[in-house]
Amino acid sequence: MADMATAPLLTRHKANPPKVPSASIDDMIEKYIGDTGAMQLLKAVFVALAWAFDAQQVFISVFTDAEPQWHCVGVAGNSSCKPAAASPCALPLDTWAWDRPAKTSVVSEWALQCAGPALVSLPASSFFAGCLVGGFVLTTLADSVLGRKKMLLVSLVSMSVAGLLTALAPNVWAYAALRFVSGFARSIVGTCTLVLSTELVGKKWRDTVSVAAFFCYTVGFLSLPALAYALREESWRSMYFWMSVPCLFYATLLHFLAQESPRWLLVRGHKRDAIETLRQIATLDGGNTTTDLSMLELELEACITMHEDGGSSGGGGGVFAALQAMWERPWAIRRLAAIMVAGFGVGMVYFGMPLTVGSLGSNLYLSTAYNALAEVPSSILSGLLMARANRRSSVEALAASAGACSLACVAIPQRAEAARMAAEVLSFFATCTAYDLILIYTIELFPTSVRNSAVGLVRQAMVLGGIAAPVLVALGRERSILSFGVFGLVIGCSGLFAASLPETRGRSMSDTMEDEEMRSQAAVASYTSTIPIAKYSDNDPV
């Protein structure tokens, strides 16, 4: 009786603790590729290089679709042309000329300077619309039918071919249609690259590979102002040509050098292909492929059988099985909704901020280069935060910082160009870091069976924010509060949604939705068991 009196209350949760799989697919793979060798790490980084071509596709219109500078021409004393005029539309054609050859921009080549903002922005809007449509159509194929590697190769080749055809566009309508196709093909490149590169290495190298991917994106972004400056007297078509040909060459090398994700192969039931992929990785790592992988085959057989007996989802079904698996689980929908809202705000500022640099009154090439350079320390900071800080609080702090700096661009007087440019770069720097962390956060929030689909949907939310950004940029040319002001409020408020997400730092990745549910239940039970419960005895007052 005394023992019963001194026992803590609410101990029933210890009687039947949540059952966690003793060995998941991720645990099996981690056992054999956890000590990733240098050669395998280089292969994963080579996969991450695809992000460089992705960045070029996203930001190339900053230069090809820009309205060039113009100047007055004609006899001295001609009062018909006023250099202070905002646009040459109201001036006689023989009184002004472009500073550079008309072929350097689609605006000057097709005389779009007076066509109105709707037609001028049509190619860029078509590109982001293609990204949005392509994301919803293609995002589940990498989880279900094609896999990470094949989907990445198809996207890269399609994107490159569309880029080459864009260089041959005869008019703005064909140009906009081809930009839509480019956006459609490009929509899944970033997602497949990030997921595949991180699934090819052990847990301790995932953050390193992720940072490498972000750095490759920075290299691609930074290459654009350099390429545009080198081709400043050439046709805008040259930029598309020199952007597409290297991408085709890279895709060819990727086909022969990269492996498919062993995690995806196992989840989809391709055990023999997975064993062969792991054998290749183990060979690069210098492991004992005969003994180790023979044991691995037996362990994986038992592990897969356990998952099949438990009714594990995510390995079969149709193209939209991944989306259905998330839709049927409230916890997955809550996570997806929260991270997508945060991604929408970050995407709006990330894609919109570089478009506003022209309104700051500074040089277009230098301004774009400053924004691209901001991604270098952003990638470094992303690596530090992933290694030492919580995901949730980092996203909240970065979103708040980006919002504050964006609002500062509204408060700083227009004549203080240097100060406004500094605030804009700082806002973009914080946004880039938040962009990187949200993608990593999404990878860790969802299991292998739906991971590519979840990352793809979050990227689509970011693209949706990018579609809204050009409209705000156009409205903010006269009143900066409509661009920088809205950017600051949206990213600051959207970052608050990260507070509803679970922390994932240092946690192993799950394979299926059932595994994730079991891990979550085990975490809740572990937390509950640590809560101090009041003890009482028979002599205590009631």
C-alpha positions as semicolon CSV with decimal commas, in nm:
position;residue;x (nm);y (nm);z (nm)
1;M;0,000;0,000;0,000
2;A;0,285;0,231;0,085
3;D;0,445;0,160;-0,247
4;M;0,121;0,245;-0,419
5;A;0,088;0,566;-0,224
6;T;0,431;0,691;-0,320
7;A;0,400;0,597;-0,687
8;P;0,361;0,885;-0,928
9;L;0,029;0,952;-1,092
10;L;-0,030;0,927;-1,470
11;T;0,211;0,641;-1,531
12;R;-0,020;0,454;-1,765
13;H;0,160;0,593;-2,070
14;K;0,463;0,384;-1,969
15;A;0,270;0,060;-1,985
16;N;0,232;0,065;-2,362
17;P;0,498;0,291;-2,510
18;P;0,471;0,373;-2,880
19;K;0,633;0,108;-3,091
20;V;0,922;0,236;-3,300
21;P;1,075;0,024;-3,576
22;S;1,396;-0,131;-3,453
23;A;1,569;-0,069;-3,783
24;S;1,431;0,156;-4,054
25;I;1,551;0,171;-4,413
26;D;1,729;0,496;-4,333
27;D;1,903;0,328;-4,038
28;M;2,017;0,040;-4,261
29;I;2,155;0,272;-4,528
30;E;2,318;0,498;-4,271
31;K;2,499;0,197;-4,128
32;Y;2,677;0,137;-4,460
33;I;2,721;0,485;-4,611
34;G;2,737;0,695;-4,297
35;D;3,114;0,739;-4,338
36;T;3,084;0,894;-4,682
37;G;3,414;0,894;-4,870
38;A;3,564;1,186;-5,059
39;M;3,474;1,049;-5,403
40;Q;3,109;0,992;-5,312
41;L;3,094;1,336;-5,155
42;L;3,228;1,487;-5,477
43;K;2,960;1,302;-5,673
44;A;2,690;1,448;-5,449
45;V;2,837;1,796;-5,493
46;F;2,844;1,740;-5,869
47;V;2,471;1,666;-5,855
48;A;2,424;1,989;-5,659
49;L;2,586;2,182;-5,947
50;A;2,252;2,160;-6,130
51;W;2,137;2,448;-5,911
52;A;2,374;2,682;-6,098
53;F;2,176;2,632;-6,419
54;D;1,853;2,665;-6,226
55;A;1,959;3,010;-6,100
56;Q;2,047;3,124;-6,449
57;Q;1,700;3,036;-6,575
58;V;1,533;3,225;-6,291
59;F;1,720;3,555;-6,319
60;I;1,819;3,581;-6,687
61;S;1,519;3,805;-6,766
62;V;1,668;4,075;-6,542
63;F;1,901;4,148;-6,835
64;T;1,731;4,014;-7,149
65;D;1,398;4,187;-7,070
66;A;1,541;4,510;-6,930
67;E;1,457;4,844;-7,092
68;P;1,787;4,994;-7,216
69;Q;1,899;5,350;-7,153
70;W;1,834;5,604;-7,431
71;H;1,958;5,949;-7,533
72;C;1,854;6,242;-7,750
73;V;1,985;6,279;-8,104
74;G;1,946;6,530;-8,385
75;V;2,058;6,886;-8,452
76;A;2,181;7,104;-8,171
77;G;1,915;7,307;-8,007
78;N;1,636;7,060;-8,088
79;S;1,378;7,118;-7,818
80;S;1,161;6,822;-7,917
81;C;1,371;6,582;-7,707
82;K;1,405;6,628;-7,334
83;P;1,653;6,393;-7,163
84;A;1,463;6,430;-6,836
85;A;1,161;6,253;-6,984
86;A;1,080;5,923;-6,811
87;S;0,999;5,746;-7,140
88;P;1,070;5,814;-7,508
89;C;0,716;5,712;-7,606
90;A;0,592;6,071;-7,644
91;L;0,897;6,183;-7,842
92;P;0,939;6,179;-8,221
93;L;1,130;5,872;-8,339
94;D;1,405;6,079;-8,502
95;T;1,487;6,267;-8,181
96;W;1,614;5,983;-7,963
97;A;1,806;5,651;-7,984
98;W;1,905;5,361;-7,762
99;D;2,246;5,380;-7,594
100;R;2,327;5,029;-7,716
101;P;2,223;4,830;-8,024
102;A;1,853;4,744;-8,028
103;K;1,933;4,371;-8,038
104;T;2,064;4,376;-7,679
105;S;1,713;4,356;-7,526
106;V;1,375;4,218;-7,625
107;V;1,224;4,556;-7,534
108;S;1,435;4,748;-7,784
109;E;1,442;4,479;-8,056
110;W;1,063;4,445;-8,069
111;A;0,987;4,809;-7,976
112;L;0,801;4,721;-7,656
113;Q;0,891;5,041;-7,470
114;C;0,542;5,182;-7,536
115;A;0,349;4,855;-7,535
116;G;0,242;4,881;-7,171
117;P;0,353;4,693;-6,860
118;A;0,127;4,392;-6,927
119;L;0,297;4,299;-7,255
120;V;0,647;4,387;-7,136
121;S;0,611;4,166;-6,827
122;L;0,438;3,882;-7,019
123;P;0,756;3,673;-7,077
124;A;0,861;3,689;-6,711
125;S;0,507;3,616;-6,592
126;S;0,485;3,326;-6,837
127;F;0,805;3,179;-6,698
128;F;0,680;3,179;-6,338
129;A;0,340;3,050;-6,452
130;G;0,522;2,761;-6,619
131;C;0,713;2,698;-6,294
132;L;0,385;2,685;-6,105
133;V;0,211;2,449;-6,347
134;G;0,518;2,231;-6,391
135;G;0,566;2,202;-6,019
136;F;0,218;2,062;-5,963
137;V;0,238;1,828;-6,265
138;L;0,595;1,702;-6,226
139;T;0,663;1,717;-5,852
140;T;0,522;1,370;-5,770
141;L;0,693;1,193;-6,060
142;A;1,026;1,195;-5,878
143;D;0,863;1,020;-5,582
144;S;0,658;0,771;-5,779
145;V;0,747;0,681;-6,140
146;L;1,076;0,827;-6,263
147;G;1,281;0,870;-5,948
148;R;1,519;1,154;-5,855
149;K;1,789;1,104;-6,120
150;K;1,571;1,043;-6,427
151;M;1,342;1,333;-6,340
152;L;1,640;1,563;-6,297
153;L;1,788;1,459;-6,632
154;V;1,457;1,504;-6,817
155;S;1,414;1,849;-6,663
156;L;1,767;1,965;-6,745
157;V;1,752;1,850;-7,107
158;S;1,404;1,996;-7,161
159;M;1,507;2,324;-7,003
160;S;1,816;2,347;-7,222
161;V;1,632;2,268;-7,545
162;A;1,367;2,525;-7,459
163;G;1,644;2,778;-7,395
164;L;1,798;2,713;-7,737
165;L;1,460;2,751;-7,904
166;T;1,402;3,075;-7,711
167;A;1,710;3,219;-7,881
168;L;1,526;3,171;-8,213
169;A;1,196;3,334;-8,107
170;P;1,065;3,561;-8,388
171;N;0,832;3,775;-8,172
172;V;0,728;3,843;-7,816
173;W;0,440;3,594;-7,827
174;A;0,664;3,304;-7,925
175;Y;0,920;3,426;-7,673
176;A;0,662;3,422;-7,392
177;A;0,540;3,074;-7,492
178;L;0,893;2,935;-7,487
179;R;0,961;3,098;-7,152
180;F;0,654;2,916;-7,021
181;V;0,802;2,587;-7,146
182;S;1,136;2,673;-6,983
183;G;0,963;2,743;-6,653
184;F;0,764;2,419;-6,679
185;A;1,080;2,214;-6,736
186;R;1,283;2,401;-6,475
187;S;1,020;2,371;-6,201
188;I;1,151;2,042;-6,059
189;V;1,528;2,090;-6,108
190;G;1,596;2,249;-5,769
191;T;1,382;2,000;-5,580
192;C;1,533;1,688;-5,741
193;T;1,884;1,828;-5,703
194;L;1,852;1,900;-5,333
195;V;1,676;1,574;-5,246
196;L;1,902;1,350;-5,458
197;S;2,229;1,507;-5,343
198;T;2,137;1,478;-4,973
199;E;2,013;1,118;-5,009
200;L;2,342;1,003;-5,164
201;V;2,548;1,076;-4,851
202;G;2,541;0,990;-4,483
203;K;2,366;1,195;-4,220
204;K;2,672;1,389;-4,105
205;W;2,740;1,514;-4,460
206;R;2,385;1,626;-4,548
207;D;2,432;1,979;-4,422
208;T;2,761;2,008;-4,613
209;V;2,604;1,893;-4,939
210;S;2,306;2,125;-4,885
211;V;2,537;2,423;-4,839
212;A;2,725;2,317;-5,153
213;A;2,396;2,320;-5,345
214;F;2,315;2,669;-5,221
215;F;2,665;2,784;-5,313
216;C;2,622;2,641;-5,664
217;Y;2,301;2,841;-5,696
218;T;2,498;3,149;-5,596
219;V;2,760;3,074;-5,862
220;G;2,488;3,049;-6,124
221;F;2,329;3,375;-6,013
222;L;2,665;3,551;-5,999
223;S;2,757;3,430;-6,348
224;L;2,465;3,619;-6,502
225;P;2,587;3,979;-6,453
226;A;2,933;3,871;-6,570
227;L;2,788;3,703;-6,880
228;A;2,553;3,995;-6,946
229;Y;2,836;4,246;-6,918
230;A;3,058;4,043;-7,152
231;L;2,773;4,026;-7,407
232;R;2,643;4,380;-7,349
233;E;2,690;4,471;-7,716
234;E;2,563;4,135;-7,845
235;S;2,210;4,010;-7,900
236;W;2,004;3,898;-7,602
237;R;1,976;3,566;-7,790
238;S;2,344;3,501;-7,717
239;M;2,272;3,483;-7,344
240;Y;2,019;3,205;-7,392
241;F;2,259;3,015;-7,618
242;W;2,554;3,032;-7,378
243;M;2,329;2,941;-7,088
244;S;2,175;2,635;-7,256
245;V;2,474;2,463;-7,419
246;P;2,674;2,413;-7,095
247;C;2,360;2,277;-6,928
248;L;2,324;2,011;-7,197
249;F;2,688;1,912;-7,153
250;Y;2,641;1,890;-6,776
251;A;2,330;1,671;-6,815
252;T;2,529;1,429;-7,031
253;L;2,797;1,395;-6,763
254;L;2,536;1,361;-6,490
255;H;2,380;1,065;-6,671
256;F;2,705;0,869;-6,651
257;L;2,841;0,985;-6,315
258;A;2,546;1,017;-6,076
259;Q;2,358;0,737;-5,900
260;E;1,990;0,706;-5,820
261;S;1,892;0,755;-5,457
262;P;1,922;0,419;-5,275
263;R;1,654;0,533;-5,032
264;W;1,405;0,593;-5,314
265;L;1,493;0,260;-5,476
266;L;1,426;0,072;-5,154
267;V;1,104;0,256;-5,073
268;R;0,980;0,179;-5,426
269;G;1,078;-0,188;-5,391
270;H;1,375;-0,192;-5,632
271;K;1,595;-0,391;-5,395
272;R;1,846;-0,521;-5,651
273;D;1,907;-0,176;-5,796
274;A;1,946;-0,036;-5,446
275;I;2,201;-0,302;-5,353
276;E;2,400;-0,229;-5,668
277;T;2,393;0,146;-5,595
278;L;2,510;0,087;-5,239
279;R;2,782;-0,143;-5,371
280;Q;2,909;0,141;-5,593
281;I;2,901;0,385;-5,303
282;A;3,078;0,140;-5,072
283;T;3,346;0,083;-5,336
284;L;3,410;0,457;-5,356
285;D;3,420;0,472;-4,976
286;G;3,673;0,188;-4,957
287;G;3,445;-0,050;-4,772
288;N;3,436;-0,432;-4,774
289;T;3,173;-0,467;-5,045
290;T;3,158;-0,850;-5,039
291;T;3,103;-0,905;-4,668
292;D;2,928;-0,584;-4,575
293;L;2,678;-0,576;-4,860
294;S;2,596;-0,946;-4,827
295;M;2,495;-0,873;-4,471
296;L;2,316;-0,556;-4,588
297;E;2,105;-0,757;-4,832
298;L;1,982;-0,985;-4,555
299;E;1,910;-0,695;-4,321
300;L;1,727;-0,499;-4,589
301;E;1,518;-0,803;-4,677
302;A;1,403;-0,826;-4,318
303;C;1,349;-0,452;-4,295
304;I;1,142;-0,435;-4,616
305;T;0,936;-0,736;-4,507
306;M;0,864;-0,566;-4,175
307;H;0,744;-0,252;-4,353
308;E;0,528;-0,450;-4,596
309;D;0,372;-0,651;-4,311
310;G;0,302;-0,326;-4,130
311;G;0,116;-0,183;-4,426
312;S;0,370;0,086;-4,485
313;S;0,253;0,341;-4,738
314;G;0,443;0,544;-4,982
315;G;0,609;0,271;-5,179
316;G;0,327;0,205;-5,423
317;G;0,025;0,375;-5,568
318;G;-0,009;0,607;-5,858
319;V;0,155;0,934;-5,946
320;F;-0,043;1,123;-5,683
321;A;-0,004;0,862;-5,408
322;A;0,238;1,089;-5,222
323;L;-0,011;1,374;-5,216
324;Q;-0,289;1,139;-5,106
325;A;-0,073;1,002;-4,825
326;M;-0,023;1,355;-4,689
327;W;-0,386;1,455;-4,741
328;E;-0,510;1,161;-4,532
329;R;-0,305;1,269;-4,229
330;P;-0,393;1,594;-4,047
331;W;-0,045;1,632;-3,899
332;A;0,111;1,621;-4,249
333;I;-0,135;1,878;-4,385
334;R;-0,067;2,110;-4,090
335;R;0,308;2,087;-4,146
336;L;0,275;2,136;-4,520
337;A;0,040;2,434;-4,485
338;A;0,262;2,610;-4,231
339;I;0,586;2,564;-4,423
340;M;0,417;2,663;-4,752
341;V;0,289;2,990;-4,603
342;A;0,637;3,066;-4,475
343;G;0,776;2,975;-4,817
344;F;0,529;3,205;-4,994
345;G;0,652;3,512;-4,807
346;V;1,017;3,421;-4,849
347;G;0,966;3,347;-5,219
348;M;0,794;3,680;-5,282
349;V;1,091;3,872;-5,147
350;Y;1,354;3,637;-5,291
351;F;1,229;3,661;-5,649
352;G;1,101;4,018;-5,623
353;M;1,388;4,196;-5,452
354;P;1,637;4,167;-5,746
355;L;1,371;4,320;-5,973
356;T;1,354;4,633;-5,759
357;V;1,722;4,727;-5,789
358;G;1,650;4,934;-6,099
359;S;1,427;5,166;-5,895
360;L;1,712;5,237;-5,653
361;G;1,891;5,448;-5,916
362;S;2,211;5,241;-5,923
363;N;2,391;5,052;-6,201
364;L;2,197;4,742;-6,307
365;Y;2,505;4,517;-6,343
366;L;2,655;4,621;-6,009
367;S;2,323;4,605;-5,825
368;T;2,255;4,254;-5,951
369;A;2,611;4,151;-5,867
370;Y;2,567;4,282;-5,511
371;N;2,255;4,070;-5,471
372;A;2,432;3,766;-5,613
373;L;2,731;3,819;-5,385
374;A;2,497;3,837;-5,087
375;E;2,423;3,468;-5,144
376;V;2,785;3,374;-5,068
377;P;2,780;3,470;-4,698
378;S;2,420;3,352;-4,695
379;S;2,532;3,000;-4,787
380;I;2,798;3,011;-4,515
381;L;2,547;3,134;-4,258
382;S;2,302;2,865;-4,367
383;G;2,565;2,599;-4,294
384;L;2,640;2,743;-3,952
385;L;2,274;2,767;-3,858
386;M;2,203;2,413;-3,975
387;A;2,492;2,284;-3,765
388;R;2,439;2,487;-3,449
389;A;2,091;2,638;-3,435
390;N;1,731;2,518;-3,431
391;R;1,547;2,528;-3,764
392;R;1,228;2,682;-3,631
393;S;1,376;2,978;-3,445
394;S;1,623;3,046;-3,727
395;V;1,348;3,081;-3,986
396;E;1,150;3,314;-3,758
397;A;1,449;3,537;-3,686
398;L;1,560;3,558;-4,049
399;A;1,211;3,641;-4,176
400;A;1,177;3,917;-3,917
401;S;1,519;4,060;-4,008
402;A;1,442;4,056;-4,381
403;G;1,111;4,230;-4,319
404;A;1,270;4,502;-4,105
405;C;1,538;4,578;-4,366
406;S;1,281;4,587;-4,645
407;L;1,070;4,836;-4,449
408;A;1,387;5,039;-4,393
409;C;1,409;5,089;-4,773
410;V;1,078;5,275;-4,749
411;A;1,188;5,492;-4,457
412;I;1,527;5,593;-4,602
413;P;1,505;5,901;-4,832
414;Q;1,541;5,833;-5,204
415;R;1,841;6,064;-5,233
416;A;2,037;5,832;-5,000
417;E;2,097;5,572;-5,269
418;A;2,386;5,400;-5,092
419;A;2,188;5,353;-4,770
420;R;1,885;5,217;-4,955
421;M;2,104;4,980;-5,152
422;A;2,265;4,856;-4,831
423;A;1,924;4,794;-4,671
424;E;1,806;4,612;-4,984
425;V;2,113;4,386;-4,989
426;L;2,076;4,306;-4,618
427;S;1,710;4,219;-4,669
428;F;1,799;3,995;-4,963
429;F;2,080;3,835;-4,759
430;A;1,842;3,738;-4,477
431;T;1,584;3,620;-4,730
432;C;1,838;3,397;-4,907
433;T;1,933;3,234;-4,578
434;A;1,568;3,179;-4,486
435;Y;1,508;3,035;-4,834
436;D;1,785;2,778;-4,783
437;L;1,676;2,682;-4,433
438;I;1,311;2,635;-4,532
439;L;1,409;2,383;-4,798
440;I;1,628;2,189;-4,553
441;Y;1,355;2,211;-4,291
442;T;1,106;2,061;-4,537
443;I;1,338;1,771;-4,617
444;E;1,358;1,687;-4,247
445;L;0,985;1,731;-4,179
446;F;0,866;1,466;-4,425
447;P;0,964;1,100;-4,483
448;T;1,131;0,957;-4,794
449;S;0,804;0,836;-4,949
450;V;0,669;1,193;-4,987
451;R;0,980;1,406;-4,940
452;N;1,027;1,510;-5,303
453;S;0,658;1,599;-5,332
454;A;0,665;1,804;-5,012
455;V;0,977;1,995;-5,116
456;G;0,824;2,050;-5,459
457;L;0,504;2,195;-5,311
458;V;0,700;2,428;-5,085
459;R;0,901;2,547;-5,384
460;Q;0,572;2,604;-5,567
461;A;0,455;2,823;-5,282
462;M;0,777;3,021;-5,322
463;V;0,716;3,050;-5,698
464;L;0,360;3,169;-5,629
465;G;0,510;3,448;-5,423
466;G;0,743;3,516;-5,717
467;I;0,444;3,554;-5,951
468;A;0,297;3,824;-5,727
469;A;0,631;4,005;-5,691
470;P;0,654;4,166;-6,040
471;V;0,314;4,328;-5,993
472;L;0,428;4,484;-5,667
473;V;0,754;4,595;-5,829
474;A;0,562;4,772;-6,108
475;L;0,331;4,942;-5,857
476;G;0,625;5,045;-5,640
477;R;0,814;5,241;-5,905
478;E;0,638;5,558;-5,795
479;R;0,564;5,465;-5,433
480;S;0,816;5,231;-5,272
481;I;0,577;5,139;-4,992
482;L;0,384;4,929;-5,244
483;S;0,692;4,718;-5,317
484;F;0,942;4,729;-5,031
485;G;0,668;4,795;-4,776
486;V;0,452;4,501;-4,881
487;F;0,759;4,278;-4,910
488;G;0,856;4,358;-4,551
489;L;0,510;4,295;-4,407
490;V;0,450;3,973;-4,597
491;I;0,780;3,802;-4,514
492;G;0,768;3,915;-4,151
493;C;0,417;3,779;-4,096
494;S;0,466;3,457;-4,294
495;G;0,775;3,369;-4,091
496;L;0,558;3,345;-3,778
497;F;0,395;3,029;-3,914
498;A;0,719;2,840;-3,853
499;A;0,641;2,856;-3,481
500;S;0,377;2,582;-3,529
501;L;0,626;2,333;-3,674
502;P;0,819;2,065;-3,478
503;E;1,194;2,099;-3,436
504;T;1,397;1,857;-3,651
505;R;1,760;1,942;-3,576
506;G;1,973;1,629;-3,525
507;R;1,686;1,393;-3,597
508;S;1,720;1,098;-3,837
509;M;1,498;1,095;-4,145
510;S;1,196;0,864;-4,162
511;D;1,120;0,635;-4,455
512;T;0,739;0,622;-4,457
513;M;0,446;0,812;-4,313
514;E;0,396;0,537;-4,053
515;D;0,758;0,567;-3,940
516;E;0,717;0,942;-3,897
517;E;0,400;0,894;-3,694
518;M;0,572;0,642;-3,468
519;R;0,870;0,871;-3,417
520;S;0,641;1,162;-3,332
521;Q;0,446;0,951;-3,084
522;A;0,770;0,831;-2,927
523;A;0,893;1,190;-2,896
524;V;0,569;1,296;-2,727
525;A;0,583;1,001;-2,489
526;S;0,946;1,073;-2,406
527;Y;0,863;1,436;-2,336
528;T;0,564;1,341;-2,120
529;S;0,771;1,100;-1,915
530;T;1,013;1,377;-1,822
531;I;0,742;1,602;-1,676
532;P;0,769;1,593;-1,293
533;I;0,455;1,448;-1,138
534;A;0,356;1,534;-0,781
535;K;0,384;1,249;-0,535
536;Y;0,150;1,200;-0,243
537;S;0,094;0,966;0,048
538;D;-0,207;0,860;0,251
539;N;-0,132;1,135;0,505
540;D;-0,138;1,415;0,248
541;P;-0,442;1,642;0,262
542;V;-0,699;1,588;-0,009
